[in-house]
Amino acid sequence: MKNTSLCYIEKNGKYLMLHRTKKENDENRDKWIGIGGKFEDGESPEECMLREVYEETGLKITDYKFRAVITFVNDIYQTEYMHLFTASGFTGNISECSEGELEWVEKEKLYDLALWEGDKIFLRLISDNNHPFFSLKLVYSKDKLKDAILNGKKILKNKI
C-alpha cells in the first residue's frame, strides 16, 4: 500500500490541473489530476502535499484545507490512501513540471477532461467548500470504476 497527497489549487473559479503526459509507466498517463505525489518517510499528509506542490509547480501554498481520505483499490495497482486537499492561497510563479503540462481549468469544464471516474465523485464533493471531511473508497478493475463507498455507505455514482 502507498500513501499519497493530492491538492486542488483554486484561483478565480479554476483549479490548477496536471495533464500527466511525460512519465513512462505512469498509472495516471494521459489523465488530468490535481497536484501531488507519494509520501516520503516521516512526512505528514500536510508536509507531503506542501512539498509535492512546490516540486511540481514552484508554488508555495499559504492557505489550505484537508478535505478527505480516498482509498483506491485496484486489481492491477497496489492499494493507495490519498490525502485530499484544496488550497486557496499561494505565492510564487508556476514553473515547468517534469510529469506533464500544468493548466488552469474552469471548474465547470473539469468533467470534459480525461479524468478517472472516481475523481469526478470527489471533485463534486469538494466543489462545496462547506462539505465536511469525508472518506471515500473507490474500487477499480483496471481503469473501470466498480464500486464507490462514501463514509462507509455504498453510493450510486450518478447520485453525487
Sequence and secondary structure as in RCSB ss.txt:
>XXXX:A:sequence
MKNTSLCYIEKNGKYLMLHRTKKENDENRDKWIGIGGKFEDGESPEECMLREVYEETGLKITDYKFRAVITFVND
IYQTEYMHLFTASGFTGNISECSEGELEWVEKEKLYDLALWEGDKIFLRLISDNNHPFFSLKLVYSKDKLKDAIL
NGKKILKNKI
>XXXX:A:secstr
 EEEEEEEEEETTEEEEEEE SSTT TTTT EE EEEE  TT  HHHHHHHHHHHHHS EEEEEEEEEEEEEEES
SS  EEEEEEEEEEEES    BTTEEEEEEEGGGGGGS   HHHHHHHHHHTSTT   EEEEEEEETTEEEEEEE
TTEE  GGG 
